[in-house]
Amino acid sequence: MTLDDLNPGEEAVISGYANEITDDFRLLEMGLIIGSKIKFIKNAPFGDPIQVRLRGYDLSLRRNLAKRILLSKPFLTS
């Protein structure tokens, strides 16, 4: 699953990056760190970019980048 697959309000955990990403360091600088919880907030009016929330701040990302950020669903604990 990728960040682009989430719907508004859904949360997941960053599990990695697709091989096509050559600028991993830039993602780390933006806080897109493996293991971080990320929440899809909303789409822009024409669908690009998207707004996500992670590590206490909101971030806008283009969909082509969101398609390269791999996610896993968080485990539910009771």
mmCIF file of the C-alpha atoms, coordinates in Angstrom:
data_MODEL
# 
_entry.id   MODEL 
# 
loop_
_atom_site.group_PDB 
_atom_site.id 
_atom_site.type_symbol 
_atom_site.label_atom_id 
_atom_site.label_alt_id 
_atom_site.label_comp_id 
_atom_site.label_asym_id 
_atom_site.label_entity_id 
_atom_site.label_seq_id 
_atom_site.pdbx_PDB_ins_code 
_atom_site.Cartn_x 
_atom_site.Cartn_y 
_atom_site.Cartn_z 
_atom_site.occupancy 
_atom_site.B_iso_or_equiv 
_atom_site.pdbx_formal_charge 
_atom_site.auth_seq_id 
_atom_site.auth_comp_id 
_atom_site.auth_asym_id 
_atom_site.auth_atom_id 
_atom_site.pdbx_PDB_model_num 
ATOM 1  C CA . MET A 1 1  ? 0.000  0.000  0.000  1.00 0.00 ? 1  MET A CA 1 
ATOM 2  C CA . THR A 1 2  ? 1.204  3.541  -0.696 1.00 0.00 ? 2  THR A CA 1 
ATOM 3  C CA . LEU A 1 3  ? 0.370  6.941  0.745  1.00 0.00 ? 3  LEU A CA 1 
ATOM 4  C CA . ASP A 1 4  ? -1.668 7.627  -2.401 1.00 0.00 ? 4  ASP A CA 1 
ATOM 5  C CA . ASP A 1 5  ? -3.995 4.719  -1.486 1.00 0.00 ? 5  ASP A CA 1 
ATOM 6  C CA . LEU A 1 6  ? -5.229 6.316  1.762  1.00 0.00 ? 6  LEU A CA 1 
ATOM 7  C CA . ASN A 1 7  ? -8.520 8.175  2.034  1.00 0.00 ? 7  ASN A CA 1 
ATOM 8  C CA . PRO A 1 8  ? -9.052 11.327 4.105  1.00 0.00 ? 8  PRO A CA 1 
ATOM 9  C CA . GLY A 1 9  ? -9.028 10.492 7.811  1.00 0.00 ? 9  GLY A CA 1 
ATOM 10 C CA . GLU A 1 10 ? -7.126 7.207  7.438  1.00 0.00 ? 10 GLU A CA 1 
ATOM 11 C CA . GLU A 1 11 ? -3.836 6.566  9.225  1.00 0.00 ? 11 GLU A CA 1 
ATOM 12 C CA . ALA A 1 12 ? -0.935 4.249  8.503  1.00 0.00 ? 12 ALA A CA 1 
ATOM 13 C CA . VAL A 1 13 ? 2.750  3.819  9.318  1.00 0.00 ? 13 VAL A CA 1 
ATOM 14 C CA . ILE A 1 14 ? 5.558  4.591  6.867  1.00 0.00 ? 14 ILE A CA 1 
ATOM 15 C CA . SER A 1 15 ? 7.273  1.286  6.070  1.00 0.00 ? 15 SER A CA 1 
ATOM 16 C CA . GLY A 1 16 ? 9.665  2.293  3.285  1.00 0.00 ? 16 GLY A CA 1 
ATOM 17 C CA . TYR A 1 17 ? 10.179 3.985  -0.054 1.00 0.00 ? 17 TYR A CA 1 
ATOM 18 C CA . ALA A 1 18 ? 9.803  2.677  -3.597 1.00 0.00 ? 18 ALA A CA 1 
ATOM 19 C CA . ASN A 1 19 ? 13.012 2.050  -5.491 1.00 0.00 ? 19 ASN A CA 1 
ATOM 20 C CA . GLU A 1 20 ? 12.347 4.950  -7.871 1.00 0.00 ? 20 GLU A CA 1 
ATOM 21 C CA . ILE A 1 21 ? 12.991 7.530  -5.132 1.00 0.00 ? 21 ILE A CA 1 
ATOM 22 C CA . THR A 1 22 ? 16.531 8.796  -5.476 1.00 0.00 ? 22 THR A CA 1 
ATOM 23 C CA . ASP A 1 23 ? 16.231 11.657 -3.002 1.00 0.00 ? 23 ASP A CA 1 
ATOM 24 C CA . ASP A 1 24 ? 15.544 9.706  0.215  1.00 0.00 ? 24 ASP A CA 1 
ATOM 25 C CA . PHE A 1 25 ? 17.452 12.280 2.262  1.00 0.00 ? 25 PHE A CA 1 
ATOM 26 C CA . ARG A 1 26 ? 14.953 14.984 1.284  1.00 0.00 ? 26 ARG A CA 1 
ATOM 27 C CA . LEU A 1 27 ? 12.109 12.786 2.566  1.00 0.00 ? 27 LEU A CA 1 
ATOM 28 C CA . LEU A 1 28 ? 13.913 12.290 5.859  1.00 0.00 ? 28 LEU A CA 1 
ATOM 29 C CA . GLU A 1 29 ? 14.403 16.051 6.182  1.00 0.00 ? 29 GLU A CA 1 
ATOM 30 C CA . MET A 1 30 ? 10.637 16.508 5.752  1.00 0.00 ? 30 MET A CA 1 
ATOM 31 C CA . GLY A 1 31 ? 10.017 14.028 8.592  1.00 0.00 ? 31 GLY A CA 1 
ATOM 32 C CA . LEU A 1 32 ? 8.904  11.113 6.412  1.00 0.00 ? 32 LEU A CA 1 
ATOM 33 C CA . ILE A 1 33 ? 10.804 8.643  8.562  1.00 0.00 ? 33 ILE A CA 1 
ATOM 34 C CA . ILE A 1 34 ? 10.190 4.897  8.480  1.00 0.00 ? 34 ILE A CA 1 
ATOM 35 C CA . GLY A 1 35 ? 8.064  3.955  11.488 1.00 0.00 ? 35 GLY A CA 1 
ATOM 36 C CA . SER A 1 36 ? 6.296  7.334  11.692 1.00 0.00 ? 36 SER A CA 1 
ATOM 37 C CA . LYS A 1 37 ? 2.511  7.393  11.853 1.00 0.00 ? 37 LYS A CA 1 
ATOM 38 C CA . ILE A 1 38 ? 0.971  9.448  9.041  1.00 0.00 ? 38 ILE A CA 1 
ATOM 39 C CA . LYS A 1 39 ? -2.624 10.611 8.596  1.00 0.00 ? 39 LYS A CA 1 
ATOM 40 C CA . PHE A 1 40 ? -4.209 11.597 5.295  1.00 0.00 ? 40 PHE A CA 1 
ATOM 41 C CA . ILE A 1 41 ? -5.990 14.923 5.894  1.00 0.00 ? 41 ILE A CA 1 
ATOM 42 C CA . LYS A 1 42 ? -7.401 16.047 2.542  1.00 0.00 ? 42 LYS A CA 1 
ATOM 43 C CA . ASN A 1 43 ? -7.033 16.410 -1.204 1.00 0.00 ? 43 ASN A CA 1 
ATOM 44 C CA . ALA A 1 44 ? -6.516 19.768 -2.875 1.00 0.00 ? 44 ALA A CA 1 
ATOM 45 C CA . PRO A 1 45 ? -9.490 20.905 -5.007 1.00 0.00 ? 45 PRO A CA 1 
ATOM 46 C CA . PHE A 1 46 ? -8.122 19.248 -8.168 1.00 0.00 ? 46 PHE A CA 1 
ATOM 47 C CA . GLY A 1 47 ? -6.668 16.239 -6.299 1.00 0.00 ? 47 GLY A CA 1 
ATOM 48 C CA . ASP A 1 48 ? -3.020 17.343 -6.236 1.00 0.00 ? 48 ASP A CA 1 
ATOM 49 C CA . PRO A 1 49 ? -1.290 17.964 -3.885 1.00 0.00 ? 49 PRO A CA 1 
ATOM 50 C CA . ILE A 1 50 ? -2.511 16.062 -0.847 1.00 0.00 ? 50 ILE A CA 1 
ATOM 51 C CA . GLN A 1 51 ? -2.267 17.175 2.768  1.00 0.00 ? 51 GLN A CA 1 
ATOM 52 C CA . VAL A 1 52 ? -0.970 14.776 5.420  1.00 0.00 ? 52 VAL A CA 1 
ATOM 53 C CA . ARG A 1 53 ? -0.221 15.105 9.130  1.00 0.00 ? 53 ARG A CA 1 
ATOM 54 C CA . LEU A 1 54 ? 2.773  13.527 10.810 1.00 0.00 ? 54 LEU A CA 1 
ATOM 55 C CA . ARG A 1 55 ? 5.038  14.238 13.764 1.00 0.00 ? 55 ARG A CA 1 
ATOM 56 C CA . GLY A 1 56 ? 2.863  17.190 14.865 1.00 0.00 ? 56 GLY A CA 1 
ATOM 57 C CA . TYR A 1 57 ? 2.690  19.171 11.616 1.00 0.00 ? 57 TYR A CA 1 
ATOM 58 C CA . ASP A 1 58 ? 0.870  19.239 8.291  1.00 0.00 ? 58 ASP A CA 1 
ATOM 59 C CA . LEU A 1 59 ? 2.684  18.662 5.020  1.00 0.00 ? 59 LEU A CA 1 
ATOM 60 C CA . SER A 1 60 ? 1.582  18.960 1.392  1.00 0.00 ? 60 SER A CA 1 
ATOM 61 C CA . LEU A 1 61 ? 2.925  16.383 -1.056 1.00 0.00 ? 61 LEU A CA 1 
ATOM 62 C CA . ARG A 1 62 ? 2.435  15.818 -4.759 1.00 0.00 ? 62 ARG A CA 1 
ATOM 63 C CA . ARG A 1 63 ? 0.623  12.606 -5.638 1.00 0.00 ? 63 ARG A CA 1 
ATOM 64 C CA . ASN A 1 64 ? 3.545  11.314 -7.716 1.00 0.00 ? 64 ASN A CA 1 
ATOM 65 C CA . LEU A 1 65 ? 5.681  11.372 -4.540 1.00 0.00 ? 65 LEU A CA 1 
ATOM 66 C CA . ALA A 1 66 ? 2.863  9.917  -2.396 1.00 0.00 ? 66 ALA A CA 1 
ATOM 67 C CA . LYS A 1 67 ? 2.721  6.914  -4.755 1.00 0.00 ? 67 LYS A CA 1 
ATOM 68 C CA . ARG A 1 68 ? 6.334  6.103  -3.834 1.00 0.00 ? 68 ARG A CA 1 
ATOM 69 C CA . ILE A 1 69 ? 5.926  6.157  -0.036 1.00 0.00 ? 69 ILE A CA 1 
ATOM 70 C CA . LEU A 1 70 ? 5.135  2.652  1.200  1.00 0.00 ? 70 LEU A CA 1 
ATOM 71 C CA . LEU A 1 71 ? 2.814  2.162  4.179  1.00 0.00 ? 71 LEU A CA 1 
ATOM 72 C CA . SER A 1 72 ? 1.526  -0.504 6.504  1.00 0.00 ? 72 SER A CA 1 
ATOM 73 C CA . LYS A 1 73 ? -1.631 -0.263 8.571  1.00 0.00 ? 73 LYS A CA 1 
ATOM 74 C CA . PRO A 1 74 ? -0.985 0.331  12.296 1.00 0.00 ? 74 PRO A CA 1 
ATOM 75 C CA . PHE A 1 75 ? -1.661 -2.529 14.681 1.00 0.00 ? 75 PHE A CA 1 
ATOM 76 C CA . LEU A 1 76 ? -4.699 -1.989 16.866 1.00 0.00 ? 76 LEU A CA 1 
ATOM 77 C CA . THR A 1 77 ? -4.170 -2.553 20.572 1.00 0.00 ? 77 THR A CA 1 
ATOM 78 C CA . SER A 1 78 ? -6.914 -2.931 23.135 1.00 0.00 ? 78 SER A CA 1 
# 
